[in-house]
Amino acid sequence: MHALDLPHVGLYAAVPGVAGVLGMLTGGWLADAWFAEREKLLLIGAVSVSTACLVVMLNVSLLPVVLLCQALIAFSLKLGFIAVWSLPLKFDDTDASGSTAGVINMGSQLAGVVSPAAMGFLIAASGGQFTGAFMFLIGCGVVCIAIAITLRGAAATRSTEDLAIEQTQ
């Protein structure tokens, strides 16, 4: 437990948000510039970084390290979120991109409801210890990486002719 005054709490709380914005912008650029048709690699890398930071946070209590890990988690997850959105939209060859986006957003919202409830249950069940909640999040990261590894790239779903047409447009 760190004794922080309220202004510093507010300042430190803003760091992950700023890192997340930078991650989202960087992720969009990386997805176009370096990871086009290989978005799953971007997702695997981003989730690996965030999962590793959770492991560090579970084992280290130094405030600067925790803040750095929180910033890296926010940056990398927002960076990877670009792949979460772009991969399904690339597989969707219909005119239903609005429905596809709705399903993606529903999954995000569902996770935003289920995860805090599960973490709260784990913390309460362990007498106020956060280890179980961190293990839950680490497990979610491992599952995400495993699923991402099994995904086919968007290029595998399109013909060479389709890709050539897209590149000339």
C-alpha positions as semicolon CSV with decimal commas, in nm:
position;residue;x (nm);y (nm);z (nm)
1;M;0,000;0,000;0,000
2;H;0,138;0,336;-0,102
3;A;0,045;0,659;0,073
4;L;-0,044;0,892;-0,213
5;D;-0,217;1,226;-0,194
6;L;-0,522;1,285;-0,411
7;P;-0,354;1,506;-0,676
8;H;-0,089;1,238;-0,738
9;V;-0,353;0,965;-0,754
10;G;-0,530;1,166;-1,025
11;L;-0,208;1,225;-1,214
12;Y;-0,103;0,859;-1,197
13;A;-0,452;0,744;-1,293
14;A;-0,427;0,945;-1,617
15;V;-0,107;0,772;-1,731
16;P;-0,271;0,448;-1,854
17;G;-0,539;0,648;-2,037
18;V;-0,279;0,854;-2,221
19;A;-0,080;0,539;-2,297
20;G;-0,398;0,376;-2,429
21;V;-0,465;0,664;-2,669
22;L;-0,107;0,643;-2,796
23;G;-0,142;0,265;-2,829
24;M;-0,462;0,296;-3,032
25;L;-0,302;0,547;-3,272
26;T;0,019;0,345;-3,297
27;G;-0,175;0,022;-3,347
28;G;-0,369;0,167;-3,637
29;W;-0,051;0,282;-3,804
30;L;0,130;-0,049;-3,739
31;A;-0,166;-0,252;-3,866
32;D;-0,152;-0,065;-4,197
33;A;0,223;-0,017;-4,235
34;W;0,378;-0,339;-4,100
35;F;0,108;-0,589;-4,013
36;A;-0,129;-0,569;-4,311
37;E;-0,266;-0,922;-4,362
38;R;-0,072;-1,031;-4,047
39;E;-0,283;-0,862;-3,783
40;K;-0,287;-1,174;-3,567
41;L;0,086;-1,125;-3,506
42;L;0,012;-0,775;-3,380
43;L;-0,254;-0,919;-3,150
44;I;-0,027;-1,196;-3,020
45;G;0,256;-0,951;-2,950
46;A;0,032;-0,697;-2,780
47;V;-0,142;-0,949;-2,555
48;S;0,192;-1,114;-2,472
49;V;0,331;-0,781;-2,351
50;S;0,023;-0,706;-2,141
51;T;0,016;-1,057;-1,992
52;A;0,386;-1,035;-1,904
53;C;0,321;-0,699;-1,735
54;L;0,042;-0,856;-1,528
55;V;0,287;-1,123;-1,410
56;V;0,535;-0,849;-1,312
57;M;0,263;-0,652;-1,129
58;L;0,162;-0,963;-0,938
59;N;0,516;-1,006;-0,809
60;V;0,643;-0,647;-0,764
61;S;0,498;-0,374;-0,545
62;L;0,728;-0,083;-0,632
63;L;0,508;0,208;-0,742
64;P;0,719;0,313;-1,045
65;V;0,723;-0,046;-1,174
66;V;0,348;-0,085;-1,122
67;L;0,279;0,246;-1,301
68;L;0,507;0,149;-1,589
69;C;0,332;-0,188;-1,617
70;Q;-0,011;-0,022;-1,613
71;A;0,099;0,212;-1,892
72;L;0,244;-0,075;-2,096
73;I;-0,072;-0,281;-2,047
74;A;-0,294;0,007;-2,163
75;F;-0,066;0,082;-2,458
76;S;-0,033;-0,278;-2,572
77;L;-0,398;-0,373;-2,528
78;K;-0,518;-0,071;-2,723
79;L;-0,254;-0,148;-2,985
80;G;-0,386;-0,505;-3,008
81;F;-0,747;-0,386;-3,007
82;I;-0,692;-0,268;-3,364
83;A;-0,637;-0,632;-3,466
84;V;-0,947;-0,740;-3,271
85;W;-1,152;-0,501;-3,483
86;S;-0,978;-0,540;-3,818
87;L;-0,951;-0,919;-3,840
88;P;-1,324;-0,997;-3,831
89;L;-1,400;-0,711;-4,066
90;K;-1,150;-0,852;-4,316
91;F;-1,312;-1,195;-4,296
92;D;-1,657;-1,044;-4,346
93;D;-1,713;-1,050;-4,721
94;T;-2,074;-0,937;-4,696
95;D;-2,224;-0,593;-4,667
96;A;-2,297;-0,655;-4,300
97;S;-1,995;-0,476;-4,154
98;G;-2,228;-0,288;-3,918
99;S;-2,356;-0,616;-3,776
100;T;-2,001;-0,751;-3,751
101;A;-1,892;-0,437;-3,565
102;G;-2,195;-0,476;-3,336
103;V;-2,096;-0,832;-3,246
104;I;-1,736;-0,725;-3,180
105;N;-1,853;-0,440;-2,957
106;M;-2,100;-0,669;-2,778
107;G;-1,813;-0,905;-2,694
108;S;-1,611;-0,615;-2,556
109;Q;-1,904;-0,491;-2,349
110;L;-1,976;-0,841;-2,220
111;A;-1,614;-0,877;-2,110
112;G;-1,644;-0,539;-1,938
113;V;-1,934;-0,676;-1,733
114;V;-1,818;-1,032;-1,665
115;S;-1,452;-0,962;-1,583
116;P;-1,502;-0,716;-1,296
117;A;-1,771;-0,941;-1,147
118;A;-1,544;-1,246;-1,171
119;M;-1,253;-1,052;-1,024
120;G;-1,467;-0,919;-0,741
121;F;-1,581;-1,272;-0,660
122;L;-1,220;-1,399;-0,662
123;I;-1,102;-1,115;-0,438
124;A;-1,389;-1,167;-0,193
125;A;-1,343;-1,545;-0,192
126;S;-0,975;-1,505;-0,106
127;G;-1,032;-1,266;0,185
128;G;-0,931;-0,951;-0,001
129;Q;-0,624;-1,088;-0,178
130;F;-0,578;-0,986;-0,541
131;T;-0,372;-1,286;-0,653
132;G;-0,674;-1,476;-0,786
133;A;-0,792;-1,173;-0,983
134;F;-0,449;-1,130;-1,139
135;M;-0,434;-1,501;-1,221
136;F;-0,776;-1,469;-1,387
137;L;-0,649;-1,183;-1,605
138;I;-0,327;-1,368;-1,685
139;G;-0,535;-1,673;-1,780
140;C;-0,750;-1,457;-2,007
141;G;-0,433;-1,333;-2,177
142;V;-0,304;-1,686;-2,228
143;V;-0,640;-1,796;-2,374
144;C;-0,640;-1,494;-2,606
145;I;-0,290;-1,576;-2,729
146;A;-0,384;-1,941;-2,785
147;I;-0,692;-1,844;-2,985
148;A;-0,497;-1,586;-3,187
149;I;-0,235;-1,846;-3,278
150;T;-0,505;-2,065;-3,432
151;L;-0,656;-1,787;-3,646
152;R;-0,603;-1,791;-4,017
153;G;-0,477;-1,465;-4,153
154;A;-0,711;-1,255;-4,361
155;A;-0,494;-1,324;-4,666
156;A;-0,572;-1,696;-4,639
157;T;-0,942;-1,626;-4,697
158;R;-0,892;-1,429;-5,017
159;S;-0,772;-1,530;-5,358
160;T;-0,450;-1,395;-5,504
161;E;-0,659;-1,214;-5,764
162;D;-0,864;-1,035;-5,494
163;L;-0,547;-0,925;-5,314
164;A;-0,394;-0,797;-5,639
165;I;-0,708;-0,593;-5,712
166;E;-0,700;-0,440;-5,362
167;Q;-0,334;-0,344;-5,396
168;T;-0,395;-0,160;-5,723
169;Q;-0,683;0,046;-5,586
